[in-house]
């Protein structure tokens, strides 16, 4: 009797979607958000460094032309 009750909880698609699916999606989404935030900050830092070096050389060449 207990086994039948337990199995009927897991057989329907609605209960299965509500109980099984949200946890992996939540964990995966959180890890994806952390990963994409890390990549975004990394690319932003690299972009700022490249921009700073470029502007520095532009200013050096501009000052030497004066």
Buried (B, 14 or more C-beta within 10 A) or exposed (E): EEEEEEEEEEEEEEEEEEEEEEEEEEEEEEEEEEEEEEEEEEEEEEEEEEEEEEEEEEEEEEEEEE
